[in-house]
Amino acid sequence: MMADLGVLKSSPGGHEFLQDFSTTLQQMMGDLDFSTCRVRAEESGCDENTFCTPDTVDQCISFLNQELLSLGLQALSYDNQSKMACLINRLYQILRLFQRHGRTKEDLENRLHRMNSECEHYQHSIARLKTEREKLMREVCVEQEKSRQLLVKHKTTLAKLKSEKEEAKRLQSVIKDRDTQYRHDLKKKERECNKLKERIHQLLADKTPNRRVGLDIAFSLQSSDGKRSQWRSTSNKQEDMYQHLMTVYEDKQKELLVENSELRTSLQHIHRDISKALGLHDHLVSHSTMVMSSQESESCSSEDEFLSHSSVTGHKSHIPDGYFQMPYDMIRENLENMFKERLKKLKERKRRKLPSPAKSAKSSPPKPSLPKPCDLEQFKKEMEILKKQIKTYEEQIEKQKREKENYKEVIQQQEDMIQNAIQAHKSQSSGEVFLDDSKLMQEKESLLEQRRLFNEEKINFTEERKQFTEAAIKLEKERRALEEEKTTILKDQFFQISPFRSPVEKSTPSKDSARLLPSTPLFSPAPSGQPKTPSTVELFRFLGITPKERLLQHRNTSLDESSELQQSHNSEYLDNNNTVTNSASAESSVLGEEPGLARKTLFLRRSSTGSNDDLGV
Amino acid sequence: MNCICCCVFEHTIDNIAFCFLEFDMNFSELFRQSNQICKFSPDGKFLASVVEFRLVIRDVDTLQIQNLYTCLDTIQHIEWSADSQFILCGLFKRGIVQVWSIEQPEWTCKIDEGSAGLCATRWSPDGRHILTTADFYLRITVWSLVTKSVSYIRYPKRCQKSLDYSNGGKYMALAERRECKDFISIFACDSWELVKHFETETDDLAGIEWSPDGRVLAVWESPIKYKILLYTLDGRCVSKFSAYDNALGIKSLAWSPTSQFLALGSYDEKLRVLNHITWNAVATHSHPPTVKEEDVVVYKEIETRAPLPPGNDIDAPTAALFTPQSKYEVDQPPIDIPVVKPDTNRANPKLGVGMLAFSCDCKYIYTRNDNMPSTLWIWDVQKLRLCAVLTQGAAIKCVEWDPLQPRLALCTGTNKLYMWSPTGSLAVEVPVEGVFNVHSLKWHPDGNTILLLGKDQMCVCYLSDPGAEKS
């Protein structure tokens, strides 16, 4: 009851209900004489919870009736017969009521829970939003503060800049002032210096009246050109100088002329090349120009400018060689326009990636010095075609190989079948062998013969193998000896470096008396660029593994030999088996074509030598 | 003596020919010299060297002493006359010049500047006159050895290069300073007559140099200002060039042998190449601290650590085994280049392009940026790009192109000689007894001999082509 109370209290609807309920309860309590009840209860030996005793049945019934009426139920009858049923009915009704109330209570409790959690959630979110808001507010404040500070800073820096500028100006003026001051002082000092020098001059002149005193010479020399000296001669040197100047200018002008003409010719060449690249002919003047002009008018309106020049540029593709020898200021505009136009065309062509016209391809053979875009494209195309061809060839080869294998399989099968047939035949006709006896004997004989031959060959091969291994060992020994020799030579050279050696050979015959000391410079060649010179890395690599490489080479050669040997093995072996094959050129090809056979040969080789060192497979 | 092939790889790779660096290198023994005053004669026959008071003339091929002249005091300067007949010795402390004849050893000549003092001396192009500069650049005196006449040129300017002869020796340009203004005087060298005198548009002229064809005279301003002016013989200003203002300017300058290019190295660590028609820059090459270009060949000197010698009393050839060996390794860009931070508070900071020269065939320029002292940059003139970079273990002391081939030799003050050519580089230790660090080097005019100068010793390196010998 108490728990229910709590629930009812918390739920809003239940609250009112509860109030009503409590008031009625109090009224009831007032009506009831609880004290008497309690006393009676004590007397009857019952506890408080006992509501009804046999003495108070009527009272209780009336009380219950009252209660039941207030709850809208039928009152209990005092009749003893129907009392029981009536009581049970009421009890049932009350139970129902109680159940209903319990359900609603549960429902309400659930609702309450939900409400509570929702409420909590809302409170939480409110709190969160509040903190967020606060944070944002703070941030805004911070940013505002920052901007304010920056503004202040900006202002101060502006002021500073201004002051610095002024300072700089001031300093510059100071520097200028000081500069002028220094200059002035310097001049003063220099003047003083000059005065002193003057004085010294005078003193010197006074002291040495005879100027020849200074020169003490055994005898006078002849002039270097053999002529007599022309000291203080009357010849006009200035005229000479101007003559000299004039020749200098003339030379310079000539140089400039040469350069100019070279520039003009190169311009002409460029023009011609561009024209060729564009597919314009000097000979097809009228036609091409017409086509061009029509194209221009079609292509875009911005070329109206060029069209306005058409009276001049009408001959643009037909320019005589002399045109480039005209004074440049006259032809400059035309030339510039022309080149602009051509460049535009070239760009357009490049953009569109149009194949150059056939006539241009014909007229302009690919120039290695001037790789034009169309040439490049052509080249690329050719490359593409070549690649395709290669691919098709490869495919064909692949196909043929496959066919070959198929054929071989067929042959193998046929052979097997024949063998089987023979076997079957033999087993079948074991009874009547006498007819085929001679045949069989013959066959057996031939087989034996073959076996003998094969054994012989096998022995030969082992012999050869042995020889070969011996040779390899010998080679290895020789190599080692060579290495040793090399090291001794190097050692010798190192000792020869020592400068105190008896002279062996003169580098130049003239240096007879000079004692020369040879040196050991360490040279570092420039990397790349020079085709002949390898980079140090390469050199070091070369140096570092020279012996290894030699070893490798040696191994390779031995491998080659072995493969050759093996090749012969193969061919012979195959011939023995009467198998049709193309002569195998190399081990790899054998492997690629007939894996089974190759494996057999390998197996043979292994078994023959017992060493599989040089089986690089 | 026996020759050792230069290319160590030749033992293993037979079919590779190194076109320019395939030669034997043989070194002479050491000779004494003082103050690194040694010069090949212009005709290439003789080698003059100084040992304090004495002037030693040796035959270049045999290195035998041909003549020995004794001067009055320590020799501070020598110069061969253009015809290789005479050699002058400047004894600046005494204020005298002594001249010696190769063909007539008994002939003597002494020039005394007297109380005016002496600070420089040089031959005229004809080899019959001697120009002496008095102390404080008071005057230049022209002494004729033919007529014994003496004449003075006053107001010469004290600067980097105040005097230059045009090619062929026809004219002499002299920078002068009068009344705080720069002038240039052009003299005809055969009569010493003044043919032109003109003022230049400079505040403080630093130097003058004729183009090799003698058509133009380059005049450059002191480093305070970036300015170069080009004058013709008659004083017309052909062109001016200035790359920037308000910073230290030109540090070094070189004409190409063909006169088509003028290379300018400046304090902004850049190399600018001007053309001879418009005098505009055709290329501006900077020297970045990281080389990123993929197609640049970077040679890095690698010093191998040598084992410690077993004892002190070992003979020279054995000792040579225990000195560190050097070799070049080819590095792949990007490469960081060691940079020395210059002290800009002091005058003449070690910054900017201080050394540059064109190769004889005008295909390459080398430069050294002074704040990257151990790196040599080689530029391709035709392709206008960096071609090779050599990073040395020590600061580069001296670089010189072969006068006949596109290859160069350099030294770094160590006991090694380095060479570069388009096909590769080499490092070689000078195989001599004792300590010999190469501080300077000079090519013989024939290009097959290099003179190596140490502190007080010298050594001659002969490069001989084994192929030529065989034939």
Interface residues (C-beta under 8 A of the other chain):
Chain A: R183 L186 K187 E190 R191 C193 N194 K197 I200 H201 L203 L204 K207 T208 R211 R212 V213 G214 L215 D216 I217 A218 F219 S220 L221 Q222 S223 S224 D225 S229 Q230 W231 R232 S233 S235 K237 Q238 D240 M241 Y242 H244 L245 V248 D251 K252 L256 L490 Q493 Q496 I497 S498 P499 F500 R501 P503 V504 E505 K506 S507 T508 S510 K511 D512 S513 A514 R515 L516 L517 P518 S519 T520 P521 L522 F523 S524 P525 A526 P527 G529 Q530 K532 T533 P534 S535 T536 V537 L539 F542 L543 T546
Chain B: M1 N2 C3 I4 C6 C7 V8 F9 H11 T12 I13 I16 A17 F18 C19 L21 D24 M25 N26 F27 S28 E29 D61 T62 L63 Q64 D83 E106 W107 T108 C109 K110 I111 D112 E113 G114 S115 A116 D126 G127 R128 F136 L138 R139 T141 W143 S144 L145 V146 T147 K148 S149 V150 R154 K170 Y171 R177 E179 C180 I186 A188 D190 S191 W192 E193 V195 K196 D203 G214 R215 T232 L233 D234 I277 D295 V297 Y299 D315 A316 P317 A320 Q325 S326 K327 Y328 E329 V330 A388 M419 P422 T423 G424 S425 L426 A427 V428 E429 V430 P431 V432 E433 V460 C461 Y462 S464 E469
